[in-house]
Amino acid sequence: MESKIKNYLSGKKVGDNRQKVSNIRKGVRSTKITVATKLIPEGFKFNQTAREFFANYYNVPKFKFTKEMASALREAERQGDLNMTVGV
């Protein structure tokens, strides 16, 4: 991140891979979530389907997503990590 800022401030062109990763996530959508579901290429979303999966997986009546989970997904997107799974 720091090198991108330095490059930008020095007038160099700075690439942004967020749109590329975003397009990958919008592509294929997996209808069934497993611990092997890849976050980015399979279009994982924090939605009701995922909430139900985690509630069943952890055997709890109600599941809430955490900030850490959202941060992990954003970090995978930022790095273009196509191998990170729901089971990490």
N, C-alpha and C positions, 0 to 999 in steps of 0.2 A: 504494500500500500504506500509506504513512504517513498519508494522509488517512483511510483506513478505520479505522486505529487511533485517530486523534484523534476521529473521529465516534463510534466505539464507546465510548471512554472518556468522552465527553461525554453519553452516553445516547441518542444518535441511532441509528436503525435502520440497520444496515449490510447491504447486499445481497451475496449470494454467488452468483456465476454458475457456480461449479464444477459444480453438479448439472445445470444447464441444458446446459452444454457436454458433460458426461459422457453425458447422455441423447442428445445429437446423435451422439456417437461410437458409441453402442450401436445406433443405428438401422441405417443402410445399411452393409453390409459388401461391399467390393469384393473379388472373388476373384482378380483379376489386378492386380498392382502395376506401375505405370509411373512415369516421372519426373513425370508430370502428375497422379498420384493425390493428391487433397487429403487432408491429415492428419486433420482433424477430421470433416468431413461424410461422408467415405467410410470412417471407422472404422479408420484405419491402426493397426496394432499391431506392437510389436517381438516378432515371433514367427518361427518357422522359415520361413514363406513369405517374410517380409521379408528374413530372413538370406540365403535362396537368391537372391532378387532382387538384393541388393547384391553378393553373391559373383559372380554372372554379370555384373552391370553393371560392376564394377571388375576383372573377370577375375582373381579371386583364389580359391584353393581353399577358404579358410575366412574368414568375415567375422564380426567382433565389433562389437557396438554400442558407442558411446562415451557417456560422461557428457554430452558436448556435444549429442549427438543427443537424449537423454532430456530435457535442459534445454530444447532448442528446442521439443520437443513440449509440455512443460509450460507454456512461455511462450505458445505459440499457444493452448493451452487457457485460460490465465489471461486473455489478451486477447480471447478469442473470435474469433481470426483464422481465418475459414473459408476463406481463400484460400491459406494456406501449403501447398505441395506437397512431395512426397518430394524433388523436385529443387531445392527452395527457390528 
